Amino acid sequence: MRTRDFARYTLTAVRAQRGRSLLTLTGIAIGVAAVVLLTAIGEGIHRFVLAEFSQFGTNLIAVTPGKTSTMGMSGAMISNVRPLSVDDARALEQVPDVEAVVSVQNS
């Protein structure tokens, strides 16, 4: 089959089945739009998360108190033991290469 015959056969089939051709074209357009939209949303979320984590810089560390023992229950159901104190923050200031220490107390 020559290219010219193939093109004529294809156009005849598209004209004969206009509704089917329109639905097929619409389905392809929706599929391409969905892929582009989901890719853009994923890239946006990726950049947002990176910006949130890197806004403070790469040379910071946060130390938060934890429980000294676990009982198998959720921490929200029982009070947490807070073993860190202001003296711990002062001790961290004495560590070599530590530039600053900020202590925060949550009630």
N, C-alpha and C positions, 0 to 999 in steps of 0.2 A: 504494500500500500504506500503510495507516495504521500509526501507531506501535504500537498495541496488537497488530495482526496481526504486525508485524515482531518484536516481543518474544516472542510466542508461537512463531513460527517458529524463532527463535534458540534459545530454551530447549528446544524439541523436538529440534533438531539436536544440541545439547550433551548432552542425556540419551540420545539414541540412540547417540552415539559417545563414550561415557565415557572409554575408553582414549585415544583421539585427543585429546580435550579435556584430559585430565590431562597428557599428554605436551606439548601445546602450552603449557599453563599453566606446567609445569615449565621448559620452554625459555625462556619469557619471563622467569621469575623468575631463572634462572641468568644470562641476558644482562644484566638490570638490575643484578644483584649484581656481575657482572664489571666493568661500567662504573663503578659506584660505587667498587669496590675499587681499580681501576686509577687512578681520579681521585684517591682519597685517598692512594695510594702516591706518585703523582707530586707532589702538593702537599707531602707530607711530605719527599720528597727535595729539592724546591725550597727549602723552609724550612731544611733541614739545611745545604745548600750555602751559602745566604746567611748563616746563622749562623757557619759555619766561616770564611768570608771576611771577615766584618765583626767578628769577636771582638776583633781587635787595634785596630780603629778605622780611620778613613778617612785619617789623616794619617801613615801609616807607609810606608816604602819599604824594600825589601830589595835590596841589591846583591850579586850573587854573581859570582865569577870565572868566566871562560870561557876558551876556547882562543884563542890568538893566531892560529892558522891551522888550516885544516881539510884533511884528507887524503882525505876520502871514505869513511872507516871510522867505525864506531861508537866513541863515546867510552869505552865500557866495555871495548873491546879493547886500547886503548893508554892510557897515563897522560895526564891533562890537565895542561896548563901552568897554574899558579896565579899569575897576575901581580899579584894584590892583596896588600898587606902591611899591617902595623900603621901604617906611615907614611901609607898611603892613608886609614885610618880617622881618623887625627889631622888630616889635611887636610880631611876632610869636616866635622869639628867646627868649622872656621873659616868654613864657608859660612854666609851670613846666613840667618836663620829656621830653622836646624837646632837643635833643642833638645837632642838626645842622639844619641850614636853608640855602638853596641854591636858590637864585632868578635868574630867567632866563627871558630875554626879547626877544621876537620874533618881528621882524619888518615886 
